[in-house]
Amino acid sequence: MPYDSSLDKQLFTKSWESGEMKITVSVYSYNNGPKKVQISRESVNAEGEPRFAKLGRMTKEELEGVLPFLKEALGHL
C-alpha cells in the first residue's frame, strides 16, 4: 500500500530556530493508527532557501531548545 498524504494527520508541531537552522518536533497519526513523533531539521542553502537536512547529532543548545517541545509532544501521544 503506497503512502497517501491525505491519511496523514498532524496532531502537534512546534519549531525551534537558531540562525540558519530549524528543528521541528511533530506528532502524526497515519490512517488513524498509532501516534508517532517526528523530529526534522532544516537548514538554509546558499540561495537562502530552506532544505531538509539529516537530524543526526544535536548540540547541547539544540537539545535544550527542543526538549520542552518533546515533553509537550509526549502529552499528545
Secondary structure, 3 states (H helix, E strand, C coil): CCCCHHHEEEEEEEEEEECCEEEEEEEEEECCCCEEEEEEEEEECCCCCEEEECCCCCCHHHHHHHHHHHHHHHCCC
